[in-house]
Amino acid sequence: MPRVLSIVLGGGKGTRLYPLTKDRSKPAVPFGGKYRIVDIPISNCINSGFNQIYILTQFNSASLHLHLSRTYKFDQFSKGFAEILAAEQTLHHSGWYEGTADAVRKNLQHFRNHHPTHYCIVSGDQLYRMDMKDMLQKHIDSGARLTIACTVVSREAASDFGIAKIDGDSKIMDFQEKPGKTKDIADWKIPPKLLAGKDAVGKEYLASMGIYIFDADLMEAGLKNDRVDFGKEIIPMILGSEPVNAYVFDGYWEDIGTIASFYEANIDLCSINPQFNFYDMERPIYTHMRNLPASKINYSNINTSLTADGCIITNASISRSIIGIRTIIESGASLDGVVCMGADYYETPAERRADEKARRSPVGIGGGCIIKGAIIDKNARIGENCRIGIDDIERTDGDYGNYHIVDGIIIIPKNATLLPGTSV
């Protein structure tokens, strides 16, 4: 039987998701009320039977490490594990990871101990469901030495991805990274027979999802150099000498790399038929089991919204919003299109009295607040009668101290405080 070792790439600095990535890595950003982004790829691996998993981390990784250590614990009979490999200094190398291939190369000594037949490399910051076992079987059946998971995209979207040129049998003939908006790539369109039956209106190009299955010996041999990136360098090099196939994935996939895409992916979860479905008994998304109580809803009106565990919501009106774990919402608040990440803790009665004495708003959303089209990060203190995204005022992207505006979306950073009556 194939022995697959999964490698989850923990991501870089995640600058396009700032300020959500100010104190945490991109895979550690909360998502969907109770999850972290990294839970998606790890759960895909586990649900596919690939339960020997390494997660490579580097930037702002403390929050990610804590989450992983609390969440992924396997029994002694399964031989499964989800272990963290942080960037480290050794006698062989002393620098940071310089790219995706460099990160894998610097950890090969750990991987070889498991004697894998195949490596499955996935990104730690994408939203999708995939049966990796089916991808592996098609990889083996094709006789390819490397298979790249790909999704169909429009010409406009193709500018920002690695693009594959394939023949009618899904063999990759050529590959280029981020061709840009002006380059002529008309002859890179997908063969029509491979689009038959797929919902791909206006999508004629094949973009790499950053998910690879390598024959183990090919990957190890391909990394015996100083090239640092799979998409830009390793894959084009292998294409010249080895058969490479595309695994055409036609399900939902979102690279939530910007504030706008992150916000929209969260809000879509509130729709009646969301594109990404957490309600799948056969393929659950795993996360930290917190043993929180059920949410308490007092005299509130809530529609097309998600409320995570441990919330207390009183006399509020909530629409199209994500209410994260331990969120406290006081009387008279109104939320529309809000992604609220919740809190890491409950304040004790003594702490709330201290807040009152210091004239500091408690953790949560104060009474009478009206909030629309915003992201509220963890442990934020929103004072009473704040107005966020409501007033008709000009808003320019930027850092305004206790709030940010990115892609036109208002963000209240982690641990931030808005004084009562603030208007943003």
N, C-alpha and C positions, 0 to 999 in steps of 0.2 A: 504494500500500500504506500502511496505517496506520503512523505513526511514534510509537512508544510510549516515553515516558520514565518510568522507574520511580523512585519516591522511597521509600526505606526510613526510617521514623521511628525514630531511635535510642533512644527511650524517655526517661522522666524519671528521678527519683532511685531508683526501684525499692525503696522503703522496705520493702515487704512481703517482699522477698527478703533483707533484712539478716539476718546479716552477710555473706552471699555478695556483696552489693553495696557493702560498706564501701569497697573500693579499686578497684572496676570498675563499669561501667554494666551494667544488666540484660542487654542483648544480648550482652555479652562474657562472661557466666557460662558456664563449661565445662558441656558436656552430653554424655551418652552415651559418656564415656570419652575421646574425642579431638576432639570438635566444640565450637563455641561456639553459643549459641542463635541468634545472627544468621546463621549459615550456613544455617538453614532457609529464611527468606524470600528470601535472596539466591539460593539454589539453585533455589527455585521460579520466580523470575524468569528465571534463565538457562535452565532446562529448558523454559520456555515461549517462548523466543526473544526475551525482553525483556532484552537485554544492555547497555542503556545505563542505568546505575544510579547514583543519588546516595544516599548515606547521611548523614542529618542527625544530628549528635551534639552533646551539650552537657555532661552530667554525667559525671565520672569517666571521661573518654573515652580516656585514654592507652593503656590495655590494648586497647581496641577498635580504636583507630587502628593499633596495631602489628600486630594480627591481620589486619586488612583489607589493609594494605599488603603483608604477606607472602603473602597468599592469592590475591587476585583480580587476576591479571595477564593481559590479553588481548593477542592478537597484532595486528599493525598492519593485517591484512586484514579483521578482523571488525568494525571500527568500534565494538567494545564497550569498556566501561569500568565500573569500580566506584570512584567517587570520593567522598571524605569532604568534607562541608561542615560544619565546626564553627561554632558560634555565633561571630559576629564583630561588631566595631564598624565602622560605615561612616559616611559623611556623612549617610545617610538614617535610620539607626537605631543606637542604642547599647546597647540592653538585651538581656537574655537572651530566649530563646524563652519565650513566655508560654503556649503551647499548641500543639496539632498544626497548626492553621490558621496561627497566627502564625509557626511555624517554616518552613512552606512559603512564606508571603508574603515573608518576609525573604530568600528565596533565588530569587525569581522571575527576577531579572536573569540568574542563571546558567542557569536552565532555558530561557528564551526563546531563547537562542543556538542551541539544537538544533532549533528550529521543530517541536515535536511536534504531532501531531494529537490525541493522547490522553495523559493522565497516569494512571499506575497507582500508587496510594499504598498501601503495606503497612506493617504494624507489624513492628518488629524483634525481637519477643520472644514469638512464638507458635509452636506446634508443629502442622504440618499439611502435606499435599501437595495442591497445586491446579494444574490446568492453566489458567494465566492466559489462554492463547490462546483457550480455549473460552469463558471469561468475556468476553473482548473481542468475540468473534464474536457471542455472544448480546446483548451491549450494542449492537452495530451493528445487528443484525437487529431488535431491539425498537424502534429509533427513539428510545430514551431518551438523555438528555444526561448522565445520571449513573447508574451501576449500583453497588449496594452488595452485597458478598458477605455472605450471611447463613447461619446454621446454626440448626437447630431445638433448642430448649431447653425445660426444664420451667418451671413457674410460679415455683418457688423460685429457679432460676438466672436467670430473667428480671429479677429485682430488681436485678442488678448489671451489666446490659448496656443498650446502646441497643436499643430494641425497635421493629420495623417492623410496621405494619398494611398488609396487601396485599389486592388483589382476586384473582379467579381467574386472571388473566393475569400475575400476579407484579408488577403495578404497585404501587408504594408509595403508599398514600393518606395515611398519617400516620406520624410518627416521634417517639419520646420517649426521652430518656436516663435510664437507671436509675430505673424507676418505683417501686422500693421494694417491701416485702413486703405492705403493707396496701392499696395502691391497687387499685381494681376495674378490671381490664383484660380481663374475660371476652370483650368484643366484639373483642379484638385477636387472637383465635386464628386460626391458619392455616386457610384454606379446605380442607375435607376432601379435595378432589380433588388438591390439591398434596401431600398426605401419602401418597397411594396408592402402595404399593410401597416405601415408605421404612421403615427400622428406627427408628421414632420413638415407641415406646411411652412414654406419659407425657410426651411432649414436644409441646406444642401452640402454642408461640410462636416467633417468628422474631427472633433476636438478630443484631445487626451484628457482624461479625468485624473491623471496623476496616480493611477492604480495599475500596478504591474505584477505579473507573475513571471518569474525567471526560473529557468533550470538553474539549480544551485551552482554547478560548475561554471556555467556561462557568466553568472553575475560576479562570482569571485574572480574569474579571469579578466572580466571586463573592467574591474576596479584596480587592476595592477598598473596604475598610471597616476597622474596628478590631476585628472579632470574632476571637476567638483559638482557638476549638475547632470542629472539623468536626462532631462528634456533637451537641453541645449547641446550636450556633448556625448554622453554615454550611448543614448539610443541611436543618434545618427552614425556613430562609430560601428555599433553592432549591425545596423542595417546593411552595411557594406559586405558583411561576411556570413551572416546567419539569418535563417528564416524568422520573420517577426509577423505576428498576426494581430488583428484588431478584434476585440470582443465588443460588439456593438450593443450598447446598453440603451434600452428605450424607455426606461422608467424615469421617475422624477429625480433630478440631480441639481443641486444648487451649491455653487461655490460662494458661501456667505462671507465674502472678503471685504465688503464695504458696509458702512453704517446703513445705507439705504437698503441693500439686499438683506442685511441682518434683520432690520426692522420689518421689511415686507414678509420675510420667511416666518417670523414670529406671528405677525398679525394674521397671516394666512391660516395658521393653526386654529384660529377662532372660527373660520368659516364652516358651514354645514358639511361640506365635503372637501376637507383640506387636501392639498397636493401631497403632503407628507402625513402619513397616518401612524400615530402612536398606538392606536387601538388594534393591535395585531397580536393575538394570543400565541400564534405559532412562532413569531419572530419579535419578541419584546425588545425594547430598548432598556438596557440596564443602567442603573445609577446607584448612588449612595442611599442605602436604607437608613433613614434618619429616625424612625420610630416617632414621628410627630403625630399629634392628634388630628382628627378631622377638622376641616375648616368650619368656623362658626359664622353663620350669616344671620344678622339681625335686621329684619324689616327693610331689606334691600331689594333693588330691582337690577337683576343681572341678566344680560342676554348676549348670545354668541361670544362668550368669553371663557377663559380657563382660569380656575382657581386652584392653586397648588395646596399642599398640606399645611396645616397649622396656622391658617389665616384667621383673623377676627375682623369682620366687616360689618359696620353698623350704619343703617339708614343711608346707604349710598346708592348711587345710580351708576352702573358700569356697563359699557357697551364695547364690543370688539377689542377686548383688552386681555392681556396676560397678567395674572396676579400671582407673583412668585411666593415661595415658601416664607412663612412667618410674617406676612404683610399685615400690618395694622392700618385700617382705614376708618377714620372717625366720622361722626354723624354729619350728613349734609354734603359729603364729597361727591363729585361727579367726574368720571373718567371715560374718555372716548378715544379709542385707538392708542392705548398706553401699554407699553411693555414695562412692567414693574418686576424687578428681579428679586424683591423681598429683602430678607435680613438673615444674617448669620446667627442671630441670638435674639432672645426675648429680654427686654429690660425688666429687672426686678421692680417691685413696688418702691423700694428704697431708691433705686436709680431714677425712677420716674419722678419721685419727690425731689431728688437732687436737680433734675432737669427743670422742674417748676421753680425751684428756689433760684436757680441760675438764669431763669428766663430763657431757657433753651428748649426748643421743640423736641419732643421725644422721637425715637425712631419710628418712621411710618409716615402716613399722609394725614395731615390735620383736618379738622372739621371745616366744612365750607369751601374746600379747595375745588377748583375747576381746572381740569388738565385734559389737553387734547393733543394727540400726535407727538408723544414724547417717549423717551426711554429713561427710566429711573433706576439707577444702579443700586446695588445692595447697601443697606444700612443708612440710606438717605433720610434726612430729617426735613420734612416739608411742613412748614408752619401753617397755622390756620389761615383760611381765606386767601391762599396763594392762587394766582391766575397764570397758568402755563399754557402757551400756545393758543390763547383765546383772543386776546386783544388785537385789534387790527393795527399792528405796528410793523415797521420794516425790520426784518431780521437778516443779518449777514453772518455767514459761516465764520466761526472764530472761537477763541477761548475767552470767556467772560468771568473767569474766577470760579464762582460757585455753580456755573453751568456752561455748557458748550453748545454750539450749533454746528452740526456737520450734515452735509447733504440736505440742508433745510430742516433737519430734525433736531429738536431740543433734547439735550442729554444732561441729566443731573448725575454727576459722577458719584462713585462709591464714597460713602462717609461724608458727603456734602451736606450743607445746611442751607435752607432757604428760610429767611426770617418771615414771620407772619405778615400777610398782606403783600408779599413780593409779587410783582407782575413781570413775566418774562415773555 
